[in-house]
Amino acid sequence: MSEQSTIPIDKEIDARGSFCPGPLLELIRGVKSVPIGGVVAVLSSDPGSNKDIPLWIDKAKHEYLGAFPASDHTRFMVRKLH
């Protein structure tokens, strides 16, 4: 499997079927709910997330762990740094 399977996830959010800015807002709430060092994954079927989520992670100064495409969604992973 891919490297994402080796990263322990503290919180996974299923935002498939939600449209912009829904997946991003769910991710922001998720990041706030985990401790520093925690990993949040959000599943999104919205193509806008491919741009919005990495930009927010960079702006918020968290660690972007990657985007992992599947057949009907993409799993975006972020580590909370502060």
N, C-alpha and C positions, 0 to 999 in steps of 0.2 A: 504494500500500500504506500501512499505518499507520506512525506514527512509530517503532515498534519496529524497523523495517528500517533505520533510520539509526543505530542504536546498535550499535557493535561489541561482540560478545560474546566474552569470553575463555574461558568454559566453559559448555557447555550440558549439563544433566542430564535424562535422560528417566526420570521417575519415574511415568509413566502406568501404571495398574494397581496401584500401591502405595497402601496406605491409611495413614491417620494413625497414627503420626507419621512414617511413612516419607519422604514428600516433604520435610518440614521438616528431618529429620535429614540427608537427602542435600544439601539446600541449605546447611546449616551446614557440612558437610564441604567442599562446593564453595567456599564463601566463604573458608575457611581455606587453600585450595590456590591462590588467586590473589593477586597482589600488590595492595597498596593502590592504589585507582583502577580495579581490574579489575571487570568486569561478569560476573555469573553469572546464567544463566537456568535455571529448572527448569520442566519440563513436568509438570503434575499433572492427573489426572482425578478426584482426591478432592475433593468439595465442601468438606470441612473446611479445605482449604488456603486457601480464600478468606478465612478469618478468621485462621488460625494463622500463615501466612507473613507477611502485613503486620504483625501484632502483634510477631512475633519481630524483623523488620527494624527496627521502631521501637525496641524494647527494646534491641537490640544497637547502635543508633545508626549504622546504615548508611543509604544512600540508596535509598529505594524508587522504582524507575523505572516501576512500573506492572504491571498484570495485563492480559494480552491474550488474550481468549477465542477459542477455535477450536471446531470442531464437536465434538470429543471430549476436549478438554483446555483448560487455561489455561496460558499461559506467564507466569511471574512473573519479573521482572527486578530485580536489586539491584546497586548499586555499593558495593564495599568501601571504607570510609572510614578504617579504622585497622587 
